[in-house]
Amino acid sequence: MEQPVTDRGMVIIGAGHAGVSAALALRASGWRHTITLFEEQDVLPYERPPLSKSILRGERTIEDHRIFTPDKMEEQEITFRRNARVAAIDRNERHIILSDGQTLTYERLLLAPGAEARPLSIPGSDLPGVLSLRDAADAAQLRERIRIAPGSRLAIVGGGLIGLEVAASARALGCAVTVIEVGHRIMMRTLHEELAHRVQSCHEQAGVEFCFSKRIVSFVGNDEIRGVELDDGTIISSTTVLVCVGAAPRVELAKSAGLAIDNGIAVDRHLRTSDPFIYAAGDACAFELKDGRRTRLECWKTANDQGATAGRNMLGMSEAYFPEPWLWSDQYDKSVQVAGYPDRSHHDVDRFCQDDSHLIFHLGKHGEVVGFSGFGSSRQVGHGAKVAQLLMRDSVRPSPTDLGDASVDLRSLLSSAAA
């Protein structure tokens, strides 16, 4: 790759999965000049998914989940600046301005600021003990509160994946848990209804209580949280509340720089923003699908893949980013996985495995696999998801009968397609 003779380097704002992935992709693709990675918090880069699971339960620490160590940074000759907040972007001069007044020029700039928890603007939301979960400090605070006393009661607002993972971890720590969901079931936007009922049953067997179709009026307490008041007058007793009602993309820096915003930092198919010298990736990135719709996907795989793609495109490549979404969640000894686009299904095929795992293959109008949903053992659900992703990649139209027959090896469907 021919590179310009320049004093400008590659600058990345945000040292999560997307930012680290981009930095490594830049080096792997041949960029020989400086790469500077900025992190607003005073921490080394780490994985986010374990926050609601092994880290919350105290089985692992942040140190066990580093994604970029000082040794690796030195080996890759990447400058890491933590506890450094970027206050502004001067697009005309192509430099960033830090909160302490320092400036740094860039050849290309990547914005990977992530997202922040959406708050509930209701009375009592500022009470001590009303928490969110987005980073390591949040996880440490939550763990400390739910394990300090035998009478700990956790109310989780929102029945999505993060809330349910926390519910499973809190039960493992002996904390009483109530999940409050405004909809009529859990995981409304994520999981097939039949599988969602199975997930709920798994939680109920572990002692989790659920409250559906109720809105929260206020958080109750004086100096500490003591309960959650619902719209029917019921008060759910709680010593800690975790608000899990989604995340808002962090767009303030991009917006103040005059970049296009559309439910996130708007990018084209190459993850380039409205400024050709600035790219975006990760939870704050609003990217285009093949049909022209714009969306955001908040999961580690999306962040990793976008970061790597953006890094290569910052070097002048034209790699289009068209993802096949995939997310997973571990709850108790079960796995939930969703791949592709189940909402585009015209016909669902159920596959019931001998170990009681339930897999659903979602077929399009021409019989092609467009999505997958599964709940059960990690082995069966993981295998089903991987085969489904390969079938989607190759636009295979498998026999619905074979898909639904647990005695038929799923891998044979790939072999048949290849033949």
C-alpha positions in Angstrom: 0.0 0.0 0.0 1.4 3.4 -1.0 1.2 5.8 1.9 1.4 9.6 2.0 4.4 11.3 3.5 2.7 12.9 6.4 3.1 14.0 10.0 -0.6 13.2 10.5 -1.5 9.9 12.0 -4.6 7.8 12.5 -6.7 8.8 15.5 -9.3 6.7 17.1 -11.7 8.0 19.8 -13.0 5.2 21.9 -11.1 2.1 23.1 -13.8 -0.4 23.2 -14.2 -3.4 20.9 -14.6 -1.2 17.7 -11.7 1.1 18.5 -9.2 -1.7 19.3 -10.3 -3.7 16.3 -9.7 -0.7 14.0 -6.3 0.0 15.5 -5.2 -3.6 14.9 -6.7 -3.7 11.4 -4.7 -0.5 10.5 -1.5 -2.1 11.5 -2.3 -5.5 9.9 -3.2 -3.7 6.6 0.2 -1.9 6.4 -0.2 1.5 8.0 3.3 2.4 9.2 2.7 5.8 10.8 1.3 6.7 14.1 -1.9 5.3 15.6 -3.3 7.0 18.7 -6.2 5.5 20.6 -8.1 7.6 23.1 -10.1 6.4 26.1 -12.1 8.8 28.2 -12.0 6.6 31.3 -8.9 5.7 33.3 -8.9 2.0 32.3 -7.3 -0.3 29.8 -9.5 -1.8 27.1 -11.7 -4.7 28.3 -14.6 -6.9 27.1 -18.1 -5.7 28.0 -20.2 -8.9 27.7 -18.8 -10.4 31.0 -20.0 -7.4 33.0 -23.4 -8.9 33.5 -22.2 -12.4 34.0 -18.9 -13.7 35.3 -17.6 -10.3 36.5 -20.9 -9.5 38.3 -20.8 -12.9 40.0 -17.2 -12.3 41.1 -15.9 -15.3 39.2 -13.6 -13.3 37.0 -12.2 -9.8 37.1 -11.7 -7.1 34.5 -8.0 -8.1 34.3 -9.2 -11.5 33.0 -11.0 -9.8 30.1 -8.4 -7.4 28.7 -8.7 -7.0 24.9 -5.6 -4.9 24.6 -2.6 -5.1 27.0 0.3 -2.7 27.3 2.6 -5.3 25.9 0.4 -5.7 22.8 0.2 -1.9 22.4 4.0 -1.7 22.5 4.4 -4.5 20.1 1.9 -2.9 17.6 3.4 0.6 18.2 0.0 2.0 19.1 -0.2 5.0 21.4 -2.9 4.6 24.1 -4.1 7.6 25.9 -6.5 6.9 28.7 -8.3 9.4 31.0 -8.3 11.7 28.0 -11.5 13.4 26.8 -11.8 14.8 23.3 -13.7 18.0 23.5 -14.0 19.0 19.9 -13.1 18.2 16.3 -11.8 20.9 13.9 -12.7 19.4 10.5 -11.1 22.3 8.5 -7.8 21.8 10.2 -8.2 18.1 10.6 -7.3 18.0 14.3 -9.0 17.1 17.5 -9.0 19.3 20.6 -8.7 17.6 24.1 -10.3 19.0 27.2 -7.0 20.2 28.4 -6.4 22.2 25.2 -4.0 19.9 23.5 -4.5 19.3 19.8 -3.6 16.4 17.6 -3.8 16.3 13.8 -5.2 13.3 11.9 -4.9 11.7 8.5 -8.2 9.9 9.2 -10.3 9.9 12.3 -12.5 7.1 13.7 -15.3 7.8 16.1 -16.2 4.8 18.3 -17.6 6.5 21.4 -20.1 3.7 22.2 -23.5 4.3 23.9 -24.8 5.2 27.3 -27.7 3.8 29.3 -31.1 5.5 28.6 -32.3 7.0 31.9 -35.9 6.9 33.2 -36.9 10.5 33.9 -39.3 9.9 36.7 -39.4 11.0 40.4 -36.7 9.3 42.5 -34.5 8.4 39.5 -31.6 10.2 41.3 -31.9 8.1 44.5 -28.8 6.2 45.6 -29.3 2.6 44.5 -30.9 3.3 41.2 -28.2 2.1 38.8 -27.4 1.3 35.2 -24.9 -1.1 33.7 -22.5 0.0 30.9 -19.0 -0.2 32.3 -16.8 -1.9 34.9 -17.5 0.7 37.5 -21.2 0.1 37.1 -20.7 -3.6 37.5 -18.6 -3.2 40.7 -21.2 -0.9 42.2 -24.1 -3.3 41.4 -22.2 -6.3 42.7 -21.4 -4.5 46.0 -25.1 -3.6 46.5 -26.7 -7.0 45.7 -24.3 -9.1 47.8 -23.9 -6.9 51.0 -27.0 -8.2 52.9 -29.1 -11.4 53.0 -32.2 -9.2 52.5 -31.1 -7.7 49.2 -33.8 -7.3 46.7 -33.1 -6.3 43.1 -35.7 -4.8 40.8 -34.7 -4.9 37.1 -36.6 -2.4 34.9 -36.6 -4.0 31.4 -36.9 -7.6 30.2 -34.1 -7.5 27.6 -30.9 -9.6 27.3 -28.8 -7.5 29.7 -31.5 -7.4 32.4 -32.1 -11.1 32.2 -28.4 -11.9 32.4 -28.2 -9.7 35.5 -31.2 -11.5 36.9 -29.5 -14.9 36.5 -26.3 -13.6 38.1 -28.1 -12.0 41.0 -29.9 -15.2 41.7 -26.6 -17.0 41.8 -25.5 -14.6 44.5 -28.7 -15.3 46.5 -30.4 -11.9 45.8 -34.2 -11.8 45.3 -35.0 -10.5 41.8 -38.1 -9.0 40.2 -38.1 -8.1 36.5 -40.5 -5.3 35.5 -41.4 -5.1 31.8 -43.8 -2.7 30.2 -44.6 -5.2 27.4 -46.6 -8.4 27.8 -43.5 -10.6 27.6 -39.7 -10.6 27.9 -37.4 -9.9 24.9 -40.1 -8.4 22.8 -37.8 -7.1 20.0 -35.2 -9.9 20.1 -36.6 -13.4 20.5 -39.4 -15.6 19.1 -42.3 -15.6 21.5 -42.2 -19.4 22.1 -38.6 -19.3 23.0 -39.1 -16.2 25.2 -41.7 -18.2 27.2 -39.1 -20.9 27.7 -36.5 -18.4 28.9 -39.0 -16.9 31.3 -39.8 -20.4 32.7 -36.1 -21.0 33.2 -35.9 -17.8 35.3 -39.0 -18.6 37.2 -37.6 -22.0 38.2 -34.6 -20.1 39.6 -36.9 -17.9 41.7 -37.1 -14.8 39.5 -40.4 -13.0 39.7 -41.9 -11.1 36.7 -44.3 -8.2 36.4 -45.7 -7.5 32.9 -47.7 -4.7 31.2 -46.9 -2.2 34.0 -45.5 1.3 33.8 -43.3 2.7 36.5 -44.6 5.8 38.2 -41.7 6.6 40.6 -38.8 5.2 42.5 -39.7 5.3 46.2 -37.3 6.2 49.1 -35.7 9.0 51.0 -32.0 8.7 51.3 -31.9 5.3 49.6 -34.1 3.3 47.1 -36.8 1.3 48.9 -39.2 0.4 46.1 -40.6 0.8 42.7 -44.2 2.2 42.3 -46.2 0.9 39.4 -49.1 2.6 37.6 -51.7 0.4 39.4 -50.4 1.6 42.8 -48.4 -1.6 43.6 -45.0 -1.0 45.2 -42.2 -3.5 44.4 -40.0 -3.6 47.4 -36.3 -3.3 46.4 -33.0 -2.3 47.9 -31.4 -1.8 44.5 -32.9 -1.0 41.1 -31.2 -1.6 37.7 -32.6 0.3 34.8 -32.2 -1.6 31.5 -34.4 0.2 29.0 -31.9 0.5 26.2 -28.9 2.6 25.2 -28.5 5.9 23.5 -25.7 6.4 21.1 -23.1 9.0 22.2 -23.3 11.5 19.3 -22.5 14.8 21.1 -19.0 15.1 19.7 -20.0 14.2 16.2 -23.1 16.5 16.3 -21.0 19.5 17.6 -18.6 18.9 14.7 -21.5 19.1 12.2 -21.6 15.5 11.1 -24.9 13.9 10.0 -26.8 12.2 12.8 -29.6 9.7 12.2 -30.3 7.6 15.3 -26.5 7.5 15.7 -23.6 8.8 13.7 -24.8 8.3 10.1 -22.3 6.4 7.8 -22.4 5.1 4.3 -21.7 1.5 3.3 -18.0 2.0 3.9 -18.6 3.3 7.4 -17.6 6.8 6.3 -19.5 9.7 7.9 -20.6 12.9 6.0 -17.0 14.0 6.3 -14.8 11.9 4.0 -11.9 12.0 6.5 -14.0 10.7 9.4 -15.4 7.2 10.0 -17.5 5.7 12.7 -18.0 2.2 14.2 -19.6 0.4 17.2 -22.7 1.1 19.2 -22.9 4.8 18.1 -22.7 3.9 14.4 -25.9 4.1 12.3 -25.1 2.1 9.1 -27.0 1.2 6.0 -28.5 -2.2 5.3 -28.6 -3.6 1.7 -32.2 -2.3 1.3 -31.1 1.2 2.2 -32.6 1.2 5.7 -30.4 2.6 8.5 -29.9 0.8 11.8 -27.6 0.3 14.8 -26.6 -3.0 16.3 -25.3 -3.1 19.9 -23.2 -6.2 20.2 -19.5 -7.1 20.5 -19.4 -8.9 17.1 -20.8 -5.9 15.3 -18.3 -3.6 17.0 -15.4 -5.9 16.2 -16.4 -6.3 12.6 -17.2 -2.7 12.0 -13.9 -1.6 13.6 -11.9 -3.9 11.4 -13.8 -2.8 8.3 -13.5 0.9 9.1 -9.7 0.5 9.8 -9.1 -1.0 6.4 -11.3 1.6 4.6 -9.4 4.4 6.4 -6.5 3.3 4.3 -8.4 3.8 1.1 -10.0 0.4 0.6 -13.7 0.3 -0.4 -15.0 -2.6 1.7 -18.8 -2.5 2.0 -20.1 -3.4 5.4 -23.2 -5.6 5.1 -23.5 -7.6 8.3 -25.4 -10.8 9.2 -26.4 -9.9 12.7 -25.7 -12.4 15.5 -26.2 -12.1 19.2 -26.0 -14.5 22.1 -26.7 -14.6 25.8 -25.8 -17.0 28.5 -28.3 -17.4 31.3 -27.8 -20.1 33.9 -26.7 -23.2 32.0 -28.6 -22.2 28.9 -27.7 -20.3 25.8 -29.9 -17.9 23.7 -28.7 -17.1 20.2 -30.3 -15.1 17.4 -28.7 -14.8 13.9 -29.8 -13.0 10.7 -33.2 -11.4 10.4 -35.9 -13.5 12.0 -38.4 -10.7 11.5 -38.2 -11.3 7.7 -39.5 -14.9 8.1 -42.4 -16.2 6.0 -42.2 -19.6 7.5 -40.7 -21.0 10.7 -39.3 -24.5 11.1 -38.9 -25.9 14.6 -36.2 -28.4 15.5 -36.5 -30.1 18.9 -33.2 -31.7 20.0 -32.8 -34.7 22.3 -31.3 -32.5 25.1 -34.5 -30.3 25.0 -32.9 -27.5 23.0 -35.3 -25.7 20.7 -34.0 -24.4 17.4 -36.0 -22.3 15.0 -34.9 -21.7 11.4 -36.7 -18.7 9.8 -37.3 -19.1 6.0 -37.9 -16.4 3.5 -40.6 -16.4 0.8 -38.4 -18.5 -1.5 -37.5 -21.0 1.1 -34.0 -19.5 1.8 -32.8 -19.3 5.4 -33.1 -15.6 6.6 -32.7 -16.1 10.3 -32.2 -18.4 13.3 -33.3 -18.4 16.9 -32.4 -20.9 19.6 -32.6 -21.7 23.3 -31.0 -24.6 25.1 -27.5 -26.1 25.5 -24.6 -24.1 24.2 -23.5 -27.0 22.1 -26.8 -27.5 20.2 -27.7 -23.8 20.0 -24.2 -22.8 18.9 -24.1 -25.5 16.3 -27.5 -24.5 14.9 -26.5 -20.8 14.7 -23.3 -21.6 12.9 -25.0 -23.8 10.3 -27.7 -21.2 9.9 -25.2 -18.5 9.2 -23.5 -20.6 6.5 -26.9 -21.4 5.0 -27.7 -17.7 4.9 -24.3 -16.8 3.5 -24.7 -19.2 0.6 -28.5 -18.5 0.1 -29.3 -22.2 0.5 -32.9 -23.4 0.3 -32.8 -26.5 2.6 -35.6 -29.0 2.9 -37.9 -27.9 5.7 -38.4 -31.5 6.6 -34.7 -32.1 7.1 -34.3 -28.8 9.0 -37.0 -29.9 11.5 -35.7 -33.5 11.8 -33.3 -33.8 14.8 -32.0 -37.1 13.4 -30.7 -35.3 10.3 -27.2 -33.9 10.7 -27.4 -30.2 10.0 -24.0 -30.3 8.4 -25.3 -32.6 5.7 -27.5 -29.7 4.5 -24.3 -27.7 3.8 -22.8 -30.7 1.9 -26.0 -31.0 -0.2 -25.8 -27.4 -1.0 -22.2 -27.7 -2.1 -23.0 -30.6 -4.3 
